[in-house]
Amino acid sequence: MYRYDVYSGERAVGCAEVEEDGLYWRVRVRCAVIGGGIARAAAENVAGRCTLGVLMPEKEVLTLTRRIARSRFSFFSDTYLTLDEAPHWTDFTADAAGWKLPGARVCRDGSGYAVYVPAETAKPFVCMPLFCFFGLVTRQNMPYWLMRLDAAHQPVMPQLRQTI
């Protein structure tokens, strides 16, 4: 089971639980009532965006329970749930130590940011001076170079995963 905070703008307003249910994801969202309008939940990660549906009022909170086909969307640890319609993933337009990162996308990730750069395995790495800050990951069967930044937008050394 995955647990996520649900955001409205920059503020966490609720939580969500997502669990595997055969060929589906079972999604449960609970949020505080915000504003007087319709609250629509969405999930987004580097692989895409999925509208989950409209939350319904229930005992002074907003709730949504829904099944989503696993072939339609994949939930990862970096998935971001939101109540607003503004896309969370944005193009990474900054330079990385003077190097351009073509096709890079960035999203908020915990207390910092995650920068995903499409990996072209037939070509040399796009930013050799910062190679030690990147890790190779796969999302929706596509390879990406992942670099994490702290809240001050400084690169964070990835954790090594070794078996002894």
N, C-alpha and C positions, 0 to 999 in steps of 0.2 A: 504494500500500500504506500502511495506517495501522499505527502501532505504539503500544501502550498499556502502561502499568504495570498489574499486577494486584495488588490490595490485599486484605489480610485485616485487618479493622479499620482502623487508621491506618497500617499498615506495608506497604510494597511487598514482595511475596514472589515475584514473577515477572514475566513479560512476555507479551504477546500480539501477534500479527500478523494483520491482517485485510486481505484483498484481494478485489477484485471478480472474480467468476467467472461471467460471463453473467448469469443471473437470480438468482444466489446470491452470498452472501458466504462466502469460505473463511476459517475462523477456526482459528488454531493458538495454543494456550496452553501455556506451560511454567512450572511453579512448583516451589519448594522444597517438600519434604514438611513439612507442619505438623500437629502433633498426631497422633492416631491414628484420627481419624474420617474420614468421607467428605467430600471436598472437591467442592463444586458451584460451578461458575463461572456468573456472570451479568453481563450488560451493561446499563447504565442510562444514560439521558440524559433531557432534558426531554420528549421525545416518548413515553417509556415504558420498560419493563423487559422483558428477554428472558433466560430461563434457557438457558444454553448447553449444560449437561450436566455429568456427573460426570467428574472427572479420574481417569485411571488411572495406577498406578505403573509407571514404566519407567526402569530404570537409575538409581535413587536420586533421580528427579525425578517430578513428576506432569505428565501431558500430556493434551491433548485436541485432536483435529482434527475439525472439523465443518463442514458447509455449512448456512447459514441462508438461507432465501428472503429476497430483498431486499424483498419486499412485506410481510414479517412484522416486520422491524426495520431501522432505518437507523443506521449508524455515522457519528458526527460527531466533530469534533476534541474536543468536550467530553464524549464518552462515557466512562463510568467503569466499569472492570471489577473485580469483586470476587469473593471466595470465600465471603463470608458472606451470609446471607439477609436481613440488615437493609437496608431501603431506604436508598439514598444520598441521594436527593432528599427534601428536607423543606420544609414550609411556611415561608415567610419571615415571621416574626411580629414582627420588630423594626420600629421606626419608621425611616424615612429622612428625617432632618432634621425630625422631627415630623410627617411625612406617612405615612399608611397606604398600603400597596401591595396592593390587593385581588387575591387569586389568585396572589400571587408565590410562586415556588419558588426554592430555593437549593441549590447543590451546591458541593463543593470543586472548584477549578479550578487546577491547578498549585500555586503558592505562596499562592493566595488563594481567592476564592469568586466564583461567577457567580450573579447574581440575575436570574431571568426573570419578567417581568410580562406577562400576556396583553395584547396590543395591541387595543384597540377603536378602529378607525380612524374610526368615526363620532362618537367622543367626544373631548373635549380630553385632552391628556396628563395622567396622574394625578399627576404630581409636578413641576410647572414649575420650582421652584427648583433641582432637580437635573438638568434636561433635558440639560445639556452632558455629563453622565456616562453617558448612555444611548445605545444604538445600536439600530436596528430590524433584527431578524434574522427569518428564517423557518425553522421546524422542522416537518417533516411537514405542509407546506402551511398552517401556522398562523403568524400574525405574533406576535412577542414583542418587548418592549423588554428589552434586555440591559444590565445594569450590572455591572461587575467591581469587587470589593472586594479590598484587600490583606489580608495575614494579620492586621492589626490592625482589620479591618472598616471601613476607610476607603475611599471611592470612588476609583477610578483613572480618569484621563482616557483615553478610547479613542484609539487610534492612527488618524490620518487616512490614508486611502488615496487618493492623488491620482496622476493621470498627468500628466506635464508635456509 
